Amino acid sequence: MLITDVEVEGYGRVDVRLGGGRVVGIGRPGARRGDVDGRGGALLVGLNDHHLHLAALAAEAASVRVGPAEAGDRGGLVGALRSGPPGEWVRAVGYHESVAGELDRWVLDDFAPDRPVRVQHRSGALWVWNSAALRAAGLEGGGHGGDGGDGRFWREDERLRGFTPPVRLDLRGVGARAAAYGITGFTNADPHPGQDLPELLSVLPQRLVVMGIDDAPVKFLLDDATLPTPGELAASVAAVRPRPVAVHCVTRVQLLVTLLALEEAGPVAGDRIEHGSVIPAETLPWLARLGVTVVTQPHFPVERGREYATDVDPDDQAHLYRCRSLAEAGIPLAAGTDAPYGSADPWAVMRAAVERSGGEAVARRAALDLFAGEPQRPSRVRRLAVGSVADLCLLHVPLKEALDLMSADVVRATFVGGRRITPPD
């Protein structure tokens, strides 16, 4: 394939030839007509979303969103849960307590008594079922392990999956929307992937890294209520070496336990901190010395600022989802959308990264680079060059204009291994 008249960093306006899934030539424009006329737009490496949950994102097509932005308040939540025919299961996602307070089975019974309802918290960690759902699944009164009677299930997705109707997974839609964003690769960050997950996800046109499968990082999910000691976590890390680990850290204590464990077990290339929601300033030199990569979500303080202002301990407010301070401390850094628990649009994440307050805003090019890393080494930024893999993103406009706009509207075409995965113009 020949892509003519594109802007490539370090080369200017050039033609780019692809072959065998790689870039085989970058040179001055010639007289030959290309397969794709770049029209002076920038040609970049494709974007990698370094942390998201693909099956959950695909299930959104069969779900109703009930977060603060969608439901708004109690009335909006009730209306959303009661929509659709009586008796039909309702799968609601994105809930936060600012909508209608704490939920349990009896609250949901009051909101929607005539149908089975299950509501997932925005964190993804909690499901709340009403009585109709518990009865339909045979879980009422402690059956099949029960739930303690209040309809609240904490981190029990695997067990619950067999008690609900199958959910249609719109994976082809996920792949198409991601291609429109310029995404050529995903890192699926589920903590306990089934061995059949790679096959399920194989319909996606993007490249895949699935945590816990093959040589991908092994995911460790930490919760404060069941937090291991540093020694216990170190033993678990050592047991999977030489594979890297990806440790879910959303609180100060989780981060400290993880750093102590990595110190004891010894870090390896590819070790990651997922989220790094709270990173105290005094831990920055420690992180830098260990060389562990932080894969963060700089958009969360922007998307969730109102809730964080009341939910987060005042002592932690200044340490939320660091970005610029990590880079300045020499800590390897990358980003993921955490979709569907955050926006699936990487350009929205980039905009948030450049608009951050509190000294955490990054330059526009640095924001783009958060999604330009290698799949297995997300902080190692790729650049288009002869010999590089032809995972590419063609823009409508030159790079400077694209960085000024910071919008998915600038994406014109996306290529994986030299094959176009977006519809032709």
C-alpha positions as CSV (number, residue, x, y, z in Angstrom):
1,M,0.0,0.0,0.0
2,L,1.2,3.5,-0.8
3,I,-0.1,6.5,1.3
4,T,0.8,9.7,-0.4
5,D,1.2,13.3,0.7
6,V,1.2,12.8,4.5
7,E,3.0,14.7,7.3
8,V,5.4,12.5,9.2
9,E,7.4,13.8,12.2
10,G,11.0,14.3,11.2
11,Y,10.4,13.9,7.5
12,G,7.9,16.6,6.5
13,R,5.5,16.0,3.6
14,V,6.2,12.5,2.3
15,D,4.9,9.3,0.8
16,V,4.8,6.2,3.0
17,R,4.9,2.7,1.6
18,L,3.6,-0.3,3.6
19,G,4.4,-3.9,3.0
20,G,4.3,-7.1,5.0
21,G,2.6,-5.4,7.8
22,R,5.4,-2.8,8.2
23,V,6.5,0.6,7.0
24,V,8.9,-0.2,4.2
25,G,9.6,3.2,2.8
26,I,9.3,6.9,3.7
27,G,10.4,9.3,0.9
28,R,9.8,12.4,-1.1
29,P,6.4,12.6,-2.9
30,G,6.5,11.0,-6.3
31,A,4.3,11.2,-9.4
32,R,2.7,7.8,-8.7
33,R,-0.9,7.9,-7.5
34,G,-1.2,6.2,-4.1
35,D,-3.8,3.8,-2.7
36,V,-4.6,6.5,-0.1
37,D,-4.2,10.3,-0.7
38,G,-3.2,11.7,2.7
39,R,-4.1,15.3,1.6
40,G,-1.4,16.7,3.9
41,G,-2.7,15.2,7.1
42,A,-0.5,13.8,9.8
43,L,0.3,10.1,9.8
44,L,1.0,8.9,13.3
45,V,1.5,5.6,15.1
46,G,-1.9,4.1,16.1
47,L,-3.1,4.7,19.6
48,N,-3.0,2.0,22.3
49,D,-5.5,2.0,25.1
50,H,-3.3,0.6,27.9
51,H,-6.1,-0.2,30.4
52,L,-9.7,-1.1,29.8
53,H,-12.2,-3.9,30.2
54,L,-13.4,-5.0,26.8
55,A,-16.2,-7.5,27.7
56,A,-17.8,-5.0,30.1
57,L,-17.5,-2.2,27.5
58,A,-19.2,-4.5,24.9
59,A,-22.0,-5.2,27.3
60,E,-22.9,-1.5,27.5
61,A,-25.0,-1.9,24.4
62,A,-27.4,-4.1,26.5
63,S,-27.3,-1.8,29.5
64,V,-28.8,1.4,30.8
65,R,-26.4,4.0,32.2
66,V,-27.5,5.5,35.5
67,G,-24.5,7.6,36.6
68,P,-24.7,11.2,37.7
69,A,-24.4,12.5,34.1
70,E,-27.2,10.2,32.8
71,A,-29.7,9.6,35.6
72,G,-28.9,12.8,37.5
73,D,-31.1,12.1,40.5
74,R,-33.5,9.7,42.2
75,G,-36.3,10.5,39.7
76,G,-34.0,9.9,36.7
77,L,-32.8,6.6,38.2
78,V,-36.3,5.3,38.9
79,G,-37.4,6.2,35.3
80,A,-34.4,4.4,33.8
81,L,-35.0,1.2,35.9
82,R,-38.7,1.2,35.0
83,S,-38.2,1.6,31.3
84,G,-39.0,-1.4,29.1
85,P,-41.5,-4.2,29.5
86,P,-42.5,-5.4,33.0
87,G,-40.7,-8.6,33.9
88,E,-37.7,-8.0,31.7
89,W,-34.2,-8.0,33.3
90,V,-32.6,-4.6,33.6
91,R,-28.8,-4.3,33.6
92,A,-27.8,-0.8,34.9
93,V,-24.3,0.5,35.0
94,G,-22.3,3.5,36.1
95,Y,-24.1,4.2,39.4
96,H,-22.7,6.5,42.0
97,E,-24.2,7.4,45.4
98,S,-24.6,11.0,44.5
99,V,-27.6,9.9,42.3
100,A,-29.8,8.4,45.0
101,G,-27.7,7.4,48.0
102,E,-26.7,3.8,49.0
103,L,-28.5,1.0,47.3
104,D,-29.6,-2.4,48.6
105,R,-32.3,-4.8,47.5
106,W,-35.1,-3.1,49.3
107,V,-34.3,0.3,47.9
108,L,-34.3,-1.2,44.4
109,D,-37.6,-3.0,45.2
110,D,-39.1,0.4,45.9
111,F,-37.7,1.8,42.6
112,A,-38.6,-1.1,40.3
113,P,-40.7,-3.9,42.0
114,D,-42.0,-5.5,38.8
115,R,-38.8,-6.7,37.1
116,P,-35.4,-8.2,37.9
117,V,-32.9,-5.3,38.3
118,R,-29.1,-5.4,38.9
119,V,-27.1,-2.2,39.2
120,Q,-23.4,-1.9,38.9
121,H,-21.5,0.7,40.9
122,R,-19.3,3.1,38.8
123,S,-16.2,1.4,40.3
124,G,-17.1,-1.9,38.8
125,A,-16.6,-3.6,42.1
126,L,-20.2,-3.8,43.4
127,W,-23.4,-5.2,42.0
128,V,-26.8,-4.6,43.8
129,W,-29.7,-6.8,42.9
130,N,-33.4,-6.3,43.8
131,S,-35.6,-9.1,45.2
132,A,-37.0,-10.0,41.8
133,A,-33.5,-10.6,40.4
134,L,-32.5,-12.7,43.5
135,R,-35.6,-14.8,43.1
136,A,-35.1,-15.3,39.4
137,A,-31.6,-16.4,40.0
138,G,-32.3,-18.7,42.9
139,L,-30.1,-16.6,45.2
140,E,-32.7,-15.3,47.6
141,G,-32.3,-16.5,51.2
142,G,-28.7,-17.6,50.8
143,G,-29.2,-20.1,48.0
144,H,-26.1,-20.9,45.9
145,G,-23.9,-18.9,48.3
146,G,-26.4,-16.1,48.7
147,D,-25.5,-12.5,49.3
148,G,-26.1,-11.9,53.0
149,G,-29.7,-10.9,52.3
150,D,-29.2,-7.3,51.2
151,G,-28.7,-7.9,47.5
152,R,-25.1,-6.5,47.5
153,F,-22.4,-8.5,45.9
154,W,-18.8,-7.2,46.2
155,R,-16.4,-8.4,43.5
156,E,-18.4,-11.5,42.6
157,D,-18.8,-11.1,38.8
158,E,-17.4,-14.5,38.1
159,R,-19.9,-16.3,40.4
160,L,-22.9,-14.2,39.3
161,R,-22.3,-14.7,35.6
162,G,-24.0,-18.0,35.6
163,F,-27.2,-16.7,37.3
164,T,-28.2,-14.0,34.8
165,P,-29.5,-14.1,31.2
166,P,-26.8,-14.0,28.6
167,V,-25.8,-10.4,27.7
168,R,-25.2,-9.5,24.1
169,L,-21.7,-8.3,23.7
170,D,-21.3,-5.8,20.9
171,L,-17.6,-6.4,20.3
172,R,-17.8,-5.5,16.7
173,G,-19.3,-2.1,17.7
174,V,-16.5,-1.6,20.2
175,G,-13.9,-2.3,17.6
176,A,-15.4,0.0,15.1
177,R,-15.8,2.9,17.5
178,A,-12.2,2.4,18.7
179,A,-11.0,2.4,15.1
180,A,-12.7,5.8,14.6
181,Y,-10.7,7.1,17.6
182,G,-7.4,5.9,15.9
183,I,-7.0,3.0,18.4
184,T,-4.9,0.1,17.0
185,G,-4.3,-1.8,20.3
186,F,-5.9,-2.7,23.6
187,T,-4.7,-4.0,26.9
188,N,-7.5,-5.8,28.6
189,A,-7.1,-5.4,32.4
190,D,-9.6,-7.9,33.9
191,P,-8.1,-9.5,37.0
192,H,-9.3,-13.1,36.3
193,P,-9.7,-13.6,32.5
194,G,-11.1,-16.9,31.4
195,Q,-8.9,-18.9,29.0
196,D,-11.6,-18.4,26.3
197,L,-11.4,-14.6,26.6
198,P,-8.8,-14.1,23.8
199,E,-10.9,-16.1,21.4
200,L,-14.0,-14.1,22.4
201,L,-12.1,-10.9,21.8
202,S,-10.6,-12.1,18.5
203,V,-13.4,-10.5,16.5
204,L,-11.8,-7.1,17.3
205,P,-9.6,-5.7,14.5
206,Q,-7.2,-4.2,17.0
207,R,-4.1,-5.9,18.5
208,L,-4.7,-7.4,22.0
209,V,-2.8,-7.8,25.2
210,V,-4.9,-9.7,27.7
211,M,-3.5,-9.5,31.3
212,G,-2.9,-12.9,32.8
213,I,-2.7,-14.7,29.4
214,D,0.5,-15.9,27.8
215,D,3.4,-13.5,28.5
216,A,1.2,-10.5,29.4
217,P,1.5,-8.9,32.9
218,V,-0.3,-10.8,35.7
219,K,-3.0,-8.6,37.3
220,F,-3.2,-8.4,41.1
221,L,-6.4,-6.7,42.4
222,L,-6.1,-5.2,45.8
223,D,-8.9,-4.2,48.2
224,D,-8.3,-2.5,51.5
225,A,-10.6,-5.0,53.4
226,T,-8.6,-8.0,52.2
227,L,-5.2,-6.4,51.8
228,P,-2.3,-8.8,52.0
229,T,0.8,-8.0,53.9
230,P,3.8,-6.7,51.9
231,G,5.5,-10.1,52.5
232,E,2.4,-12.0,51.3
233,L,2.1,-9.9,48.1
234,A,5.9,-10.2,47.5
235,A,5.5,-14.0,47.7
236,S,2.6,-13.9,45.2
237,V,4.7,-11.7,42.8
238,A,7.7,-13.9,43.1
239,A,5.6,-16.9,42.2
240,V,4.8,-15.5,38.8
241,R,8.3,-14.3,37.9
242,P,9.8,-13.7,35.4
243,R,6.5,-12.4,34.2
244,P,5.7,-8.7,35.0
245,V,2.8,-7.8,37.3
246,A,0.2,-5.2,37.1
247,V,-1.1,-4.2,40.5
248,H,-4.4,-2.4,41.0
249,C,-3.7,0.5,43.4
250,V,-6.5,2.9,44.2
251,T,-5.7,3.9,47.8
252,R,-2.6,5.1,49.6
253,V,-2.2,1.9,51.6
254,Q,-2.5,-0.3,48.5
255,L,0.3,1.7,46.9
256,L,2.6,1.4,49.9
257,V,2.0,-2.3,50.2
258,T,2.7,-2.8,46.5
259,L,6.0,-0.8,46.7
260,L,7.2,-2.7,49.7
261,A,6.3,-6.0,47.9
262,L,8.1,-5.0,44.7
263,E,11.1,-4.0,46.7
264,E,11.2,-7.4,48.4
265,A,10.4,-9.5,45.3
266,G,12.6,-7.3,43.0
267,P,11.1,-5.4,40.1
268,V,11.3,-6.6,36.5
269,A,10.8,-4.8,33.2
270,G,7.1,-4.4,32.5
271,D,5.9,-4.1,36.1
272,R,3.0,-1.7,36.3
273,I,0.9,0.2,38.8
274,E,-2.7,0.4,37.5
275,H,-4.5,3.6,38.3
276,G,-2.2,5.1,40.9
277,S,-5.2,6.9,42.2
278,V,-3.4,8.2,45.3
279,I,0.3,8.7,45.0
280,P,1.8,10.7,47.9
281,A,4.6,13.0,46.9
282,E,7.1,11.2,49.2
283,T,6.7,8.0,47.2
284,L,7.8,9.6,43.9
285,P,11.5,8.9,44.4
286,W,10.7,5.3,45.4
287,L,8.6,4.7,42.3
288,A,11.3,6.2,40.1
289,R,14.0,4.0,41.7
290,L,11.9,0.8,41.1
291,G,11.3,1.8,37.5
292,V,7.7,0.6,37.7
293,T,5.3,2.1,35.1
294,V,2.2,3.9,36.3
295,V,-0.8,3.5,33.9
296,T,-3.2,6.2,35.0
297,Q,-6.5,7.8,34.2
298,P,-5.9,11.6,34.1
299,H,-9.5,12.2,33.1
300,F,-11.0,10.9,36.3
301,P,-10.5,14.1,38.4
302,V,-12.1,16.0,35.5
303,E,-15.0,13.6,35.0
304,R,-15.6,12.9,38.7
305,G,-14.4,16.2,40.3
306,R,-17.7,16.9,42.0
307,E,-17.9,13.5,43.6
308,Y,-14.2,13.4,44.5
309,A,-14.5,16.7,46.3
310,T,-16.8,14.9,48.9
311,D,-15.8,11.3,48.6
312,V,-12.0,11.5,48.8
313,D,-10.1,12.1,52.1
314,P,-8.9,15.8,52.2
315,D,-5.4,14.5,52.8
316,D,-5.5,12.6,49.5
317,Q,-7.0,15.3,47.4
318,A,-3.6,16.7,46.3
319,H,-2.3,13.3,45.2
320,L,-5.1,12.1,42.9
321,Y,-4.2,10.6,39.5
322,R,-0.9,12.4,39.2
323,C,0.4,13.0,35.7
324,R,2.9,15.8,35.2
325,S,4.6,15.3,38.6
326,L,5.2,11.6,37.7
327,A,6.8,12.5,34.4
328,E,8.9,15.2,36.0
329,A,10.1,12.6,38.6
330,G,11.3,10.3,35.9
331,I,8.6,7.7,36.5
332,P,7.5,5.8,33.4
333,L,4.0,6.9,32.5
334,A,1.1,5.9,30.2
335,A,-2.7,6.1,30.2
336,G,-5.7,3.9,29.7
337,T,-9.3,4.9,29.5
338,D,-10.5,2.3,32.0
339,A,-13.7,2.0,29.8
340,P,-16.5,1.4,30.5
341,Y,-15.7,2.9,33.9
342,G,-14.4,6.0,32.2
343,S,-14.8,7.6,28.8
344,A,-13.7,5.2,26.0
345,D,-12.5,8.2,23.9
346,P,-8.7,8.6,24.3
347,W,-8.9,12.1,22.9
348,A,-11.2,13.1,25.7
349,V,-8.6,11.7,28.1
350,M,-5.9,13.7,26.4
351,R,-7.9,16.9,26.7
352,A,-8.4,16.2,30.4
353,A,-4.7,15.7,30.8
354,V,-3.9,19.1,29.4
355,E,-6.7,20.8,31.4
356,R,-5.8,19.4,34.8
357,S,-5.4,21.8,37.7
358,G,-3.1,21.6,40.7
359,G,0.1,21.5,38.6
360,E,-0.7,18.1,37.0
361,A,-1.5,19.3,33.5
362,V,0.9,18.0,30.7
363,A,1.8,19.5,27.4
364,R,-0.3,18.5,24.4
365,R,2.3,16.3,22.8
366,A,2.9,14.6,26.1
367,A,-0.8,13.9,26.4
368,L,-0.8,12.2,23.0
369,D,2.2,10.1,23.9
370,L,0.3,8.7,26.9
371,F,-1.5,6.5,24.3
372,A,1.5,6.0,21.9
373,G,3.4,3.4,23.9
374,E,4.3,-0.1,23.0
375,P,1.6,-2.7,24.0
376,Q,3.9,-4.5,26.4
377,R,6.0,-1.5,27.4
378,P,3.4,1.3,27.5
379,S,5.7,4.1,28.6
380,R,8.1,3.4,25.6
381,V,6.7,5.8,23.0
382,R,6.7,4.6,19.4
383,R,7.5,6.8,16.4
384,L,6.8,6.1,12.8
385,A,10.0,5.0,11.0
386,V,11.1,2.5,8.2
387,G,10.8,-1.0,9.7
388,S,8.1,-0.1,12.3
389,V,4.9,-2.0,12.5
390,A,2.3,-0.4,10.3
391,D,-0.2,0.2,13.0
392,L,-1.1,3.8,12.0
393,C,-3.5,6.6,12.4
394,L,-4.1,9.0,9.5
395,L,-5.5,12.4,10.4
396,H,-7.5,15.0,8.4
397,V,-5.1,17.7,9.5
398,P,-1.4,18.4,10.3
399,L,-0.2,17.4,13.8
400,K,-0.1,20.9,15.2
401,E,-3.7,21.5,14.3
402,A,-4.7,18.1,15.7
403,L,-3.0,18.9,19.0
404,D,-4.8,22.2,19.2
405,L,-8.2,20.5,18.5
406,M,-7.5,17.4,20.6
407,S,-10.6,15.7,19.3
408,A,-11.4,12.3,17.7
409,D,-12.9,14.3,14.8
410,V,-9.3,14.7,13.4
411,V,-9.0,10.9,12.8
412,R,-9.5,10.0,9.1
413,A,-8.3,6.4,8.9
414,T,-6.8,3.7,11.0
415,F,-4.5,0.8,9.9
416,V,-3.5,-2.4,11.7
417,G,-0.6,-4.2,10.2
418,G,-1.0,-2.1,7.1
419,R,-4.7,-3.1,6.7
420,R,-7.3,-0.3,6.9
421,I,-9.8,-1.0,9.7
422,T,-12.0,2.1,9.1
423,P,-14.4,2.4,6.2
424,P,-13.0,4.1,3.1
425,D,-13.7,7.8,2.6
